[in-house]
Amino acid sequence: CQGIVQEVLSAQIPTHQASSLHGVIGTALEATYAHAASTHAAELARHYALGDKRAAALHWSLLAGEDAVRQQAHREAIGHFRLALRLLEAGETSPRASSLAQFHITIGELWFQLGELEQAARSFLLALEQLQQSSYSVPGQPQGSPLHSTQPPPLQLAQANRLLADVYRMQGKYDQALAHLQAARTALDTG
């Protein structure tokens, strides 16, 4: 019955007003839940995302994703981490957030555990692409200085290649699996 009431009410409210209401609802629920708010992370993430409160949506999406992983609710975790990834790509920041490449790796691992090998491969390839595009440097240092490096972190590079090799091995693509195993080995040797 509550779902029907929500559906009727949401159809009556203009979109811009619904967005602000979701933000207010998220804030009110967070205050109401107080110390138990983390157990309602998925609900809070949803309201904040619909309310376009990006910082709060990122925070609660990360918590909801971690909680879903602990519960082995892999598809739910993927959804939360994808939202967090979109927010990070849009410029939002959080001290709890890892690199974009690490999010792709985590999402790929979850797809792999679900047996969705194509999705897993796509995520690992996105992680490799992200690692190749990233420039790691000390802020304020000019390009070409010893403190400026265009090399991706070797452990993440090795991890992404190793996981992609596992996917290709499971798919019977042994040449590709071997190539990525060699790339993982190279990353470790040069790191």
C-alpha positions in Angstrom: 0.0 0.0 0.0 2.9 2.4 0.8 4.4 1.8 -2.6 1.1 2.8 -4.3 0.9 6.0 -2.2 4.5 6.9 -3.0 3.8 6.3 -6.7 0.7 8.5 -6.7 2.4 11.3 -4.8 5.6 11.2 -6.9 3.4 11.5 -10.1 1.9 14.7 -8.6 5.2 16.5 -7.9 7.2 18.4 -10.6 10.7 16.9 -11.2 12.6 19.9 -9.9 10.6 19.9 -6.7 11.0 16.1 -6.3 14.8 16.5 -6.5 14.9 19.1 -3.7 12.5 17.0 -1.6 14.8 13.9 -2.0 17.7 16.0 -0.7 15.7 17.2 2.3 14.4 13.7 3.0 18.0 12.4 2.9 19.1 15.0 5.4 16.1 14.3 7.6 16.7 10.6 7.5 20.4 10.9 8.2 19.6 13.0 11.3 16.8 10.6 12.4 19.0 7.5 12.0 21.9 9.3 13.8 24.5 6.7 14.9 22.6 3.9 13.0 22.8 5.8 9.7 25.4 3.5 8.3 23.0 0.6 8.4 20.7 2.7 6.1 23.5 3.7 3.7 21.8 2.5 0.5 18.6 4.4 1.3 20.5 7.6 2.1 22.6 7.2 -1.0 19.5 6.9 -3.1 17.8 10.0 -1.7 21.0 12.1 -1.9 21.6 11.0 -5.5 18.0 11.9 -6.5 18.4 15.1 -4.6 21.6 16.0 -6.5 23.6 16.3 -3.2 26.7 14.8 -4.8 29.1 14.9 -1.8 26.6 13.1 0.4 25.6 10.7 -2.4 29.2 9.8 -2.9 29.8 9.2 0.8 26.7 7.1 1.3 27.2 5.2 -2.0 30.7 4.2 -0.9 29.4 2.9 2.5 26.5 1.2 0.8 28.8 -0.5 -1.7 31.1 -1.7 1.1 28.2 -3.0 3.0 26.8 -4.8 0.0 30.2 -6.5 -0.6 30.3 -7.7 3.0 26.8 -9.2 2.5 27.9 -10.7 -0.9 25.2 -8.7 -2.7 27.5 -8.2 -5.7 25.0 -6.7 -8.1 23.9 -4.2 -5.5 27.6 -3.3 -4.7 28.2 -2.8 -8.4 25.4 -0.3 -8.6 26.6 1.6 -5.6 30.2 1.7 -6.8 29.1 2.7 -10.3 27.3 5.7 -8.8 30.4 6.6 -6.8 32.5 6.2 -10.0 30.2 8.6 -11.9 30.4 11.1 -9.1 34.2 10.9 -8.9 34.4 11.3 -12.7 32.2 14.4 -12.4 34.7 15.9 -10.0 33.4 15.0 -6.6 36.0 14.0 -4.0 36.1 12.0 -0.9 38.9 10.9 1.4 37.3 7.4 1.4 37.5 7.0 -2.3 40.2 5.1 -4.0 41.5 5.8 -7.5 39.1 5.5 -10.5 41.2 2.6 -11.7 40.7 0.8 -8.4 36.9 1.3 -8.7 37.0 -0.3 -12.1 39.1 -3.2 -10.7 36.7 -3.7 -7.8 33.6 -3.6 -10.1 35.4 -6.1 -12.4 36.1 -8.4 -9.5 32.4 -8.4 -8.5 31.4 -9.2 -12.1 33.9 -12.0 -12.1 32.5 -13.4 -8.9 29.0 -13.4 -10.5 30.4 -15.2 -13.5 29.8 -12.3 -15.9 33.1 -12.6 -17.7 32.4 -10.0 -20.5 31.4 -7.4 -17.9 34.4 -8.2 -15.8 36.8 -8.0 -18.8 35.2 -4.6 -19.8 35.8 -3.3 -16.2 39.4 -4.5 -16.1 40.1 -3.0 -19.6 38.6 0.3 -18.3 41.0 0.1 -15.3 44.0 -0.4 -17.6 42.9 2.5 -19.7 42.5 4.7 -16.7 45.9 3.7 -15.4 47.5 4.5 -18.8 45.8 7.9 -19.0 46.6 8.9 -15.5 49.7 11.0 -14.7 51.1 10.6 -11.3 53.1 13.5 -10.0 53.9 15.7 -7.0 51.6 18.8 -7.3 53.4 21.9 -8.4 56.2 20.1 -10.1 56.8 20.8 -13.8 56.4 18.0 -16.3 59.9 16.4 -16.9 61.1 17.0 -13.3 62.2 13.9 -11.3 59.1 14.2 -9.2 56.8 14.0 -12.2 56.0 10.5 -13.5 53.8 9.3 -16.2 54.1 5.7 -15.1 51.0 4.1 -13.5 51.4 2.4 -10.1 53.0 -1.0 -10.9 51.0 -3.0 -8.4 47.7 -1.7 -9.8 48.9 -2.3 -13.3 49.9 -5.8 -12.5 46.7 -6.5 -10.6 44.5 -5.3 -13.5 46.5 -7.4 -16.0 46.4 -10.5 -13.8 42.7 -10.2 -13.3 42.1 -9.7 -17.0 44.3 -12.8 -17.7 42.0 -14.8 -15.4 39.0 -13.7 -17.4 40.6 -14.6 -20.7 41.7 -18.0 -19.3 38.2 -18.7 -18.2 37.0 -17.8 -21.7 39.5 -20.0 -23.4 41.4 -17.1 -24.9 44.8 -18.4 -23.9 46.9 -16.1 -26.1 45.3 -13.0 -24.6 45.6 -14.5 -21.1 49.3 -15.1 -21.7 49.9 -11.6 -23.0 48.3 -10.1 -19.9 50.2 -12.4 -17.6 53.4 -11.2 -19.3 52.2 -7.5 -18.9 51.6 -8.1 -15.2 55.1 -9.7 -14.8 56.6 -6.7 -16.7 54.8 -4.2 -14.4 56.1 -6.0 -11.3 59.7 -6.3 -12.7 59.8 -2.6 -13.6 58.1 -1.4 -10.4 
